[in-house]
């Protein structure tokens, strides 16, 4: 899988707008690469 070349194990990412759409896709992709996610939203996730 291509994510093996994109290893973010034990890194932290702050993702805004991760409830839906592009922000959610980015959060999922980063999490699959091993990143810890801090989600910042206007409403509850």
N, C-alpha and C positions, 0 to 999 in steps of 0.2 A: 504494500500500500504506500502511496506517496507520503502519508503522514509520518512514516518511519524516518524520512529525511528531514522532517520538520518537528523535531522533538523539543517540547517545552516543559519537560518534566520538572516539577517543583518550582516553576515560575508562577507569577501572579499577574492576572490581567484584570483591569477595571473596564467593564463593558457597560456603556450607557444605552438605555432603551432596549434591554434584552428581553422584554416581554413578548415581542412579536417581530416579524420581518427580518430585516438585515441584521439588527442587533442580536436577535435570537440565534440566527445562523452563525454569526461570528462567535457567540458564546459557546455554542455546541461544538463548532470546529476547534476552537482553542482548548476546550475541555477534552476532546478526543485526542489532541496532541499532548495531553498531560498537564495542562495548565490549570491552576486554581483560579476560579472566577469570582470576582466581586461584582455583583450586578447592581446598577444604580438605575432606578426607575421613578417615574412620577406616581405610579400606583403599585399595588402589591403584585408580585409575580404570580 
